[in-house]
């Protein structure tokens, strides 16, 4: 396939996001909400002055866009340029989009461009790329010679509706025990499960999630992409851009007080869990498990067939494994300026 690769930055990148990117997104069933134009434009709008949005666009000879990849470039002076995915580390899946985003020649063109950035003295950080994707395979290949540092990240997704009968005896017993606890709580207390249905509800529930998240992680090291105080207003803006059609927050309320909250993005038949928080004072009730069970039960009625729990830290694997997930991997790769010559493998 004949094509050329264009590097668009600044206003040109934002114009592409608002026009051609939308069409590419609509025609790519593999794209996730982390590639939606609303999500990316919202994060791009909050970039500091030292960081510029960049779009790598692969175009046919007619000028029609075949695929594109959204990046950001941080300029910290001569020899200190850094490239990374736009909206990282909040995006748990990073991939190019478009009807030809998985074509080998298109993927090779994108990978070649990333390596040229590195050869020019920049540092390239491609995080959370699905390892089974065309770009993920190219990046995995590039790490074999030792010029790229890389990390494999496990990700979990749950097929809905949950099939408890297919789970192990021990897992079923744990679910039954927790369900019994909440059933007994509902006798003497008021237990409510809620999902936001409009932007006002979304933003109101987000404020509660922020409070829970800060209480949960106070004094502890947070995971990549976690909500930090300096990002709170940016997240609010992002959710406003995504709207009720692209985002929802599920909450578990006990006697009028929210004790667990989970922010999700949706596209098609898949719901992506992004941020979750729970009241540390109610840890003995396992409110996170209870909320996840409520959410997994409610989603199929909305046409959702997969609940994606995203990247999984070592301490989270046992928790997610209790829902019989399908496991996949993403690769996070960091290049250094001395990768001269490795681009030949992508030609």
C-alpha positions in Angstrom: 0.0 0.0 0.0 1.4 3.4 -1.0 1.3 6.0 1.7 3.1 8.8 3.4 3.5 9.8 7.0 2.8 13.4 8.1 3.8 14.8 11.5 1.2 17.4 12.6 1.7 19.4 15.8 0.1 22.3 17.7 -3.0 23.8 16.0 -2.7 21.5 13.0 -2.9 18.4 15.4 -5.9 19.9 17.2 -7.6 20.5 13.9 -7.0 16.9 12.8 -8.4 15.7 16.1 -11.6 17.7 15.6 -12.1 16.6 12.0 -10.4 13.6 10.4 -9.7 11.8 13.7 -13.4 11.6 14.4 -14.0 9.8 11.1 -11.1 7.4 11.8 -12.5 6.6 15.2 -16.0 5.9 13.9 -14.6 3.4 11.4 -12.3 1.6 13.7 -14.1 -1.1 15.9 -10.8 -1.8 17.8 -10.4 1.7 19.1 -11.2 2.2 22.8 -12.6 5.3 24.6 -9.0 6.3 25.2 -8.8 7.1 21.5 -12.0 9.0 21.4 -11.7 12.6 20.0 -13.5 14.0 23.1 -11.1 12.3 25.5 -8.0 13.3 23.6 -9.0 16.8 22.9 -9.9 17.4 26.6 -6.5 16.2 27.8 -4.7 18.1 25.0 -6.5 21.3 26.2 -4.8 21.0 29.6 -1.2 20.4 28.4 1.3 22.9 29.8 3.1 25.3 27.5 6.1 23.0 27.3 4.1 20.1 25.9 2.6 20.1 22.4 0.0 17.7 20.9 1.4 15.7 17.9 -0.4 13.5 15.4 1.3 11.0 13.2 -1.0 10.6 10.2 -0.5 8.0 7.6 -2.1 9.1 4.3 -2.9 7.6 1.0 -1.7 9.3 -2.2 -5.1 11.0 -2.4 -4.5 12.6 1.0 -7.1 10.5 2.7 -6.1 9.5 6.2 -5.6 5.7 6.6 -4.5 5.7 10.3 -3.2 8.1 13.0 -1.5 8.0 16.3 -1.9 10.7 19.0 1.2 11.8 20.9 2.5 14.7 22.9 6.0 16.3 22.7 7.6 17.8 25.7 10.3 20.4 24.9 12.8 20.9 27.7 15.6 22.5 25.7 18.1 21.2 23.2 18.6 17.4 23.4 15.8 17.1 26.0 12.7 16.3 23.8 10.3 13.6 25.0 7.5 11.9 23.1 4.7 10.0 24.8 1.1 9.1 24.1 -1.4 11.9 24.4 -3.4 11.4 27.7 -0.7 9.1 29.2 -0.6 7.7 31.9 -4.4 8.0 32.2 -5.0 6.0 29.0 -4.8 2.3 29.8 -4.8 1.3 26.1 -2.8 3.2 23.5 -3.1 2.4 19.8 -3.3 4.0 16.4 -6.8 4.3 15.0 -8.3 4.1 11.5 -9.5 1.4 9.1 -5.9 0.5 8.2 -4.4 0.9 11.7 -3.5 -2.8 11.7 -2.1 -3.0 8.2 1.6 -4.1 8.4 2.9 -1.4 6.1 1.0 1.3 8.0 2.2 0.1 11.4 5.8 -0.1 10.1 5.5 3.5 8.9 4.4 4.7 12.4 7.1 2.6 14.2 9.7 4.0 11.8 8.6 7.5 12.6 8.9 6.9 16.4 12.4 5.5 15.9 13.4 8.5 13.8 12.3 10.7 16.8 14.7 8.7 19.0 17.6 8.9 16.4 17.1 12.7 16.4 17.9 12.7 20.1 14.4 12.5 21.6 13.2 10.1 24.2 10.2 8.0 23.0 7.9 6.5 25.6 5.1 4.3 24.2 3.1 3.0 27.1 0.2 0.5 27.4 0.2 -0.6 23.8 -1.8 -3.9 23.4 0.9 -6.5 22.7 -1.2 -8.3 20.2 -1.8 -5.2 18.0 0.4 -4.4 15.0 2.1 -1.6 16.8 2.6 -3.7 19.9 4.2 -6.5 17.9 6.6 -4.0 16.3 7.5 -2.4 19.6 8.1 -5.9 21.2 10.4 -6.8 18.3 12.3 -3.5 18.8 13.0 -4.4 22.5 14.8 -7.6 21.5 18.2 -5.9 20.8 18.4 -4.2 24.2 18.1 -0.6 22.9 14.6 -0.2 24.4 13.6 -0.8 27.9 10.3 -2.4 28.2 7.7 -3.7 30.6 4.8 -6.1 30.1 1.5 -5.1 31.8 -1.3 -7.7 32.4 -4.8 -6.5 31.8 -8.1 -8.2 32.8 -11.5 -8.2 31.2 -14.7 -9.9 32.4 -17.2 -11.4 30.0 -20.8 -10.6 30.9 -23.0 -11.8 32.3 -20.9 -13.4 35.0 -21.0 -17.1 35.1 -20.6 -18.0 38.7 -21.2 -21.7 38.1 -18.1 -21.8 35.9 -15.9 -20.5 38.7 -13.9 -22.6 41.1 -15.5 -23.9 44.3 -13.4 -21.6 46.5 -14.2 -18.5 44.3 -17.9 -19.3 44.4 -17.8 -19.7 48.1 -16.1 -16.3 48.5 -18.7 -14.6 46.3 -21.6 -16.3 48.2 -20.1 -15.2 51.6 -19.8 -11.6 50.5 -23.2 -11.6 48.9 -24.7 -13.0 52.2 -23.0 -10.2 54.2 -24.6 -7.5 52.0 -28.0 -9.2 52.0 -28.0 -9.1 55.8 -26.9 -5.5 55.8 -29.9 -4.6 53.6 -32.2 -5.8 56.4 -31.2 -3.2 59.0 -29.6 -0.7 56.7 -30.4 1.1 53.4 -28.1 -0.2 50.6 -28.4 1.5 47.2 -26.6 1.0 43.9 -26.6 4.0 41.5 -25.2 4.9 38.0 -25.0 8.4 36.7 -27.4 9.2 33.7 -26.5 12.8 32.9 -23.6 15.2 33.0 -24.7 16.9 36.2 -24.9 13.6 38.0 -21.6 12.5 36.5 -19.8 15.6 37.8 -21.4 15.4 41.2 -20.5 11.7 41.6 -17.0 12.6 40.5 -16.5 15.0 43.4 -17.5 12.2 45.8 -15.1 9.8 44.0 -12.2 12.3 44.5 -12.9 12.5 48.2 -13.0 8.7 48.5 -9.9 8.3 46.4 -7.9 10.8 48.5 -9.0 9.1 51.8 -8.2 5.6 50.4 -4.6 6.5 49.2 -3.6 9.0 51.9 -0.1 8.1 52.9 0.3 5.4 50.3 2.1 5.3 46.9 -0.5 5.5 44.1 -0.6 3.4 40.9 0.2 4.8 37.4 -2.7 6.9 36.1 -4.3 7.3 39.5 -6.1 10.4 40.4 -3.9 13.0 42.1 -4.9 16.3 43.5 -3.3 18.3 40.7 -5.3 16.4 38.1 -8.7 16.7 39.7 -9.8 19.7 37.7 -8.5 18.2 34.5 -10.5 15.0 35.0 -13.6 17.1 35.6 -13.1 18.8 32.2 -12.5 15.4 30.5 -15.7 14.0 31.9 -17.6 17.1 30.8 -16.2 16.5 27.3 -17.0 12.8 27.3 -20.6 13.4 28.6 -23.1 10.8 29.8 -22.8 8.9 26.5 -19.2 8.1 27.0 -18.8 8.0 30.8 -20.6 6.8 33.9 -19.9 6.6 37.6 -21.3 3.7 39.6 -21.7 4.2 43.3 -22.6 2.0 46.3 -24.4 3.9 49.0 -24.8 2.6 52.6 -27.3 4.6 54.8 -27.0 7.7 52.5 -23.2 7.7 52.4 -21.2 6.6 49.4 -18.7 3.9 50.4 -17.5 2.8 46.9 -17.3 4.5 43.5 -16.1 3.5 40.1 -15.6 5.6 37.0 -16.1 3.8 33.7 -15.8 4.8 30.0 -18.0 3.0 27.4 -17.8 2.3 23.7 -20.1 -0.2 21.9 -20.5 -3.3 24.0 -17.5 -2.7 26.2 -17.3 -0.8 29.5 -13.8 0.2 30.7 -13.1 0.7 34.4 -10.9 3.7 34.8 -10.8 4.9 38.4 -12.2 3.3 41.5 -12.2 4.3 45.2 -13.7 3.0 48.4 -14.1 4.2 52.0 -11.1 2.7 53.9 -13.3 2.7 57.1 -15.6 0.1 55.5 -12.9 -2.2 54.2 -14.2 -5.0 56.3 -17.3 -5.1 54.2 -15.3 -5.4 50.9 -17.3 -2.6 49.3 -15.1 -2.8 46.1 -16.2 -6.4 45.5 -19.8 -5.5 46.2 -19.8 -2.5 43.8 -18.1 -4.6 41.1 -20.8 -7.3 41.5 -23.6 -4.7 41.2 -22.0 -3.1 38.2 -21.4 -6.5 36.4 -25.1 -7.4 37.1 -26.5 -4.1 35.8 -24.4 -3.7 32.6 -25.8 -6.5 30.5 -29.2 -4.9 30.6 -27.6 -1.9 28.8 -26.1 -4.1 26.1 -22.6 -4.3 27.6 -21.0 -7.7 27.1 -17.5 -7.0 28.4 -16.3 -5.2 31.5 -12.6 -4.3 31.0 -10.7 -3.8 34.3 -7.6 -2.6 32.5 -4.0 -2.6 33.7 -3.3 -4.8 36.7 -0.7 -4.1 39.4 0.8 -7.1 41.2 -1.4 -6.6 44.2 -4.6 -6.5 42.1 -4.3 -9.8 40.3 -5.8 -11.9 43.0 -8.7 -9.5 43.4 -9.5 -9.5 39.6 -8.9 -13.2 39.3 -12.0 -13.9 41.3 -14.2 -12.8 38.4 -12.8 -15.4 35.9 -11.3 -12.7 33.7 -9.7 -13.1 30.2 -6.1 -11.9 30.5 -4.2 -10.0 27.9 -1.0 -7.9 27.9 0.2 -4.4 26.9 3.8 -3.4 26.4 5.3 -0.2 27.7 8.5 0.7 25.9 11.0 3.5 26.4 13.7 4.3 23.9 16.9 6.2 24.5 18.8 8.4 22.0 21.3 5.7 21.0 18.9 3.5 18.9 20.7 4.4 15.7 20.2 1.7 13.0 17.3 -0.2 14.6 14.8 1.4 12.2 15.8 -1.0 9.4 13.9 -3.8 11.0 10.6 -1.9 10.2 11.3 -1.2 6.5 
